[in-house]
Amino acid sequence: MSSAPASGREEEEDELDIDALSFNDCRYWALFYNEDEDDRAFYDWYSAETWLPVAVEAVAKRLRAAAGREALDALDVGCGVSPLLFSLAEGAPGGWRELHGVDFAAAAVDFLNAEAAQAQHPGLRFSTADARTLTCCADASCDVLLDKGCLDCFITGDGERDVELYLEALQRVVRPTGRVLIVAVNGADVPHLLATGEVQPDGSCGTGAAARRGTWGERKREARAGAAPWTQRLWVEETVACAEKHLLVCTPVAPADSTRAALRCHECGRRHAGAVPDKCACGNRLRRFALS
C-alpha cells in the first residue's frame, strides 16, 4: 500500500541539497538544524564558549560605568544555538535587563526559547527574524549587539547587497552609546570592509584568505560596481585578541580619531600598536585565525 503523497513544501525540502545552498539562505540553516533535531543541544561556533562571555562582559562593564546604569540590553544576531546569552545571564544576572537572540532558523529559536523557559533570567528571549532587516527590533533598542559568524555568512554568501543591508540594520537598532561586537573568521579585512564596502583579504591571515580574492571577494566588488557611494556605519574602536580569534569592538558613531584601532590582548590587557607580533609576552596568540 502506497503512502500518501508528501506536501509540496516537504517535497521541496527533500530535494534540496544543503551543500548547494548559500550561508545567507534560510533554507540552509533550516536543513542544518532539522538534521540534528533529536540531538539538538547548545553549540558555540569558533570555540568561543569560554573566552567570549568574559570579553563581552568586560565591554559591558565599561558601558555601564559610562552610562551610570546597572543593567544593559543585549542583542545576539544570528545566534543559532549558542549559549552566549545564557552565559552572560549567569555571569552577571543583574547587569542585563534584556538578552534577546534572533535567528532566521525557527528550529534554533524554538530550542533556545525552550531552554530560556527553564532559566532564571526573565530577560532571556529569542525571535525568528532576518538579520538584514531585524524587523522584530525597535530603533536604538540595544546597548551591546553581538555578531559571532553572522557577518561571515553575508560576506561569503551570494546576495549582492546583503552586507550593506545588514550593517544598516545593526546601526539602526544599536544605541548611539552602545557597541557592536563582531567575531569573524572569513578571512576578509573587516575594518577595511566597514570603511569602504570592499571585501578584500586580510593579509595577516595568510595565503588561505588571499585565495578568496578570486571567489567571493571579486563577486562582492562586481556587485558594488556602479552602486551608490558607501556609507560607513560602524567604526572599530578596539580589537581584542584571544587565541587567534579577534573580537572587534565597534561604535555606531564616528570617533574623533578614526585611525585603525590598536589590538589588546585578552589575557593580560597589554596593547599592541602597529605590526602585531605572533604572540603577546604573556603567551597569548595574537594573529587572527581565518578559515581558508
C-alpha positions in Angstrom: 0.0 0.0 0.0 1.5 3.3 -1.1 1.9 6.2 1.4 0.1 9.5 1.0 1.9 12.0 -1.3 4.1 14.5 0.6 3.1 18.2 0.5 4.8 20.5 -1.9 6.9 22.0 0.9 8.1 18.6 2.1 9.0 17.5 -1.4 10.9 20.7 -1.9 12.9 20.2 1.3 13.6 16.6 0.4 15.0 17.7 -3.0 17.2 20.4 -1.5 21.0 19.7 -1.3 22.3 21.6 1.7 25.8 21.8 0.1 24.3 23.7 -2.8 22.8 26.4 -0.6 24.5 29.6 0.5 25.0 30.5 4.1 22.8 33.5 3.7 19.9 31.3 2.6 17.5 30.5 5.4 16.9 27.1 3.8 20.5 26.1 4.5 20.0 26.6 8.3 16.6 25.0 8.3 18.1 21.9 6.9 21.2 22.2 9.2 19.2 22.3 12.4 16.5 19.9 11.4 19.1 17.3 10.6 20.0 17.2 14.2 16.5 17.6 15.7 16.7 14.6 18.0 20.2 15.6 19.3 19.9 19.4 19.3 22.0 21.0 22.0 23.9 24.2 22.7 26.8 24.7 20.4 29.1 27.7 20.0 31.0 28.3 16.8 34.6 29.4 16.7 35.5 27.8 20.1 34.1 30.9 21.8 32.2 29.4 24.7 34.9 30.2 27.3 36.6 33.4 26.3 33.8 35.4 24.6 31.4 35.8 27.5 34.4 37.2 29.6 35.4 39.6 26.7 31.8 40.8 26.3 31.3 41.4 30.0 34.5 43.5 30.1 33.0 45.8 27.4 29.6 45.8 29.1 31.2 46.8 32.4 32.8 49.9 30.8 29.4 50.8 29.2 27.5 50.5 32.5 30.1 52.8 34.2 30.0 55.4 31.4 26.2 55.5 31.3 25.6 55.2 35.0 23.3 52.3 34.5 23.2 49.0 36.3 21.7 46.9 33.5 22.1 46.9 29.7 20.1 45.4 26.8 21.9 42.9 24.6 21.0 41.5 21.1 22.7 38.4 19.6 22.2 38.4 15.9 22.4 35.1 14.1 22.5 33.4 17.5 22.0 29.8 16.2 22.0 27.5 19.2 24.8 29.4 21.0 24.7 29.5 24.8 26.3 33.0 24.8 23.3 34.9 26.2 22.7 32.2 28.9 26.4 32.6 29.9 26.0 36.4 30.2 22.9 36.0 32.3 24.6 33.5 34.6 27.8 35.6 34.9 26.2 38.9 35.7 22.4 38.4 36.2 21.9 42.0 37.5 23.9 43.5 34.7 21.5 42.7 31.9 17.9 43.8 31.5 17.1 42.1 28.3 19.1 39.3 26.5 17.4 38.9 23.1 18.6 36.5 20.4 17.5 36.4 16.8 18.0 33.9 14.0 16.1 33.0 10.9 16.2 29.3 11.7 13.0 28.6 13.5 14.2 25.3 14.9 17.2 27.0 16.6 14.9 29.7 18.1 12.4 27.1 19.3 15.2 25.2 21.1 16.6 28.3 22.8 13.1 29.5 23.9 12.5 26.2 25.5 15.8 26.5 27.3 15.1 30.1 28.3 11.8 29.0 29.9 13.9 26.9 32.3 16.4 29.6 33.0 16.3 32.0 36.0 16.7 35.3 34.0 13.5 37.0 33.0 15.1 38.9 30.2 16.1 35.9 28.1 14.0 35.6 24.9 14.5 34.6 21.2 12.9 35.6 18.0 12.8 34.4 14.4 14.0 37.2 12.2 16.1 38.1 9.2 19.3 39.9 10.2 19.1 42.0 7.0 16.1 43.8 8.4 15.7 43.0 12.1 12.1 43.9 11.9 11.5 42.5 15.4 13.8 45.1 16.9 13.0 48.7 17.6 15.3 51.6 16.7 18.1 52.2 19.3 16.9 49.3 21.4 20.2 47.6 22.5 23.4 48.6 24.2 25.5 45.6 23.2 24.9 43.9 19.8 26.7 40.6 19.3 27.7 39.0 16.0 29.6 35.8 16.0 29.7 34.5 12.5 26.7 36.3 11.1 28.7 38.8 9.1 30.7 35.8 7.8 27.5 34.4 6.2 26.8 37.6 4.4 30.3 38.2 3.1 30.6 34.7 1.8 27.0 34.5 0.5 25.7 35.4 -2.9 23.4 38.3 -2.0 24.5 41.5 -3.8 23.6 43.9 -1.1 23.4 41.6 2.0 26.4 43.2 3.8 25.2 46.7 3.2 21.6 45.9 4.4 22.9 44.0 7.4 25.2 46.8 8.6 22.4 49.3 8.1 20.1 47.2 10.3 22.8 46.9 13.0 23.3 50.7 13.1 19.6 51.2 13.4 19.0 49.0 16.4 22.1 49.8 18.5 22.0 52.9 20.7 24.5 55.7 19.8 26.3 55.0 23.1 26.3 51.2 22.5 28.8 48.9 20.9 28.6 46.2 18.1 30.9 43.3 18.9 31.9 41.2 15.9 33.8 37.9 15.7 34.5 36.9 12.1 36.8 34.2 10.6 36.0 34.6 6.9 39.5 36.0 6.0 38.2 39.4 5.0 39.8 42.6 6.3 36.8 43.6 8.4 37.9 47.2 9.3 38.5 47.8 5.6 35.1 46.4 4.7 33.4 48.6 7.3 35.2 51.7 6.0 34.8 51.1 2.2 32.4 48.4 1.5 35.1 46.4 -0.3 35.7 42.8 0.5 39.4 42.1 0.4 41.6 39.5 2.1 43.3 40.3 5.4 47.0 39.9 4.7 47.7 38.9 8.2 45.5 35.7 7.8 47.9 34.0 5.3 47.5 32.6 1.9 44.2 30.9 2.5 42.5 34.2 2.9 44.2 35.7 -0.1 43.0 32.8 -2.3 39.4 34.0 -1.7 40.1 37.2 -3.8 39.2 35.2 -6.9 35.9 33.9 -5.4 33.5 35.8 -3.1 35.8 38.9 -2.9 35.5 39.5 -6.7 31.8 38.9 -6.7 31.2 41.4 -4.0 33.3 44.0 -5.8 31.4 43.4 -9.0 28.1 43.7 -7.2 29.1 47.2 -5.8 30.2 48.5 -9.2 28.0 51.4 -10.1 26.3 51.3 -6.7 25.6 54.3 -4.6 28.6 55.6 -2.5 29.3 53.5 0.5 28.1 54.8 3.9 30.2 53.8 6.8 28.0 52.7 9.7 30.4 51.1 12.2 33.9 52.1 13.3 36.4 49.8 15.0 37.2 51.2 18.4 39.3 48.3 19.7 40.4 44.8 18.7 40.6 42.2 21.4 42.7 39.1 20.6 42.2 35.7 22.3 43.8 32.5 21.0 43.9 33.8 17.4 40.2 34.9 17.5 39.6 38.7 17.2 36.7 40.5 18.7 36.1 43.8 17.0 34.5 46.4 19.3 32.7 48.8 17.0 30.9 52.1 17.7 27.9 53.3 15.6 29.1 56.9 15.9 32.3 58.1 14.1 35.0 58.7 16.7 37.1 61.8 16.7 40.2 59.7 15.9 39.2 57.2 13.1 42.6 55.7 12.7 42.8 51.9 12.9 42.4 50.8 16.5 45.2 49.1 18.4 44.9 45.5 19.4 44.5 44.5 23.1 45.5 41.1 24.5 42.5 39.4 26.1 44.7 37.5 28.6 46.9 40.3 30.1 45.4 43.6 28.8 48.6 44.6 27.0 48.0 46.9 24.0 49.8 46.3 20.7 50.0 49.1 18.1 51.5 48.9 14.6 52.8 45.5 13.5 51.2 42.8 15.7 53.6 40.0 16.8 52.6 36.4 16.6 52.3 36.2 20.4 51.9 38.5 23.3 54.5 38.5 26.1 52.0 36.5 28.2 51.9 33.8 25.5 48.5 34.5 24.1 48.4 34.1 20.3 47.6 37.4 18.7 47.4 36.6 15.0 43.9 36.3 13.6 42.7 32.9 12.6 40.8 32.7 9.4 39.1 29.8 7.6 40.9 29.1 4.3 
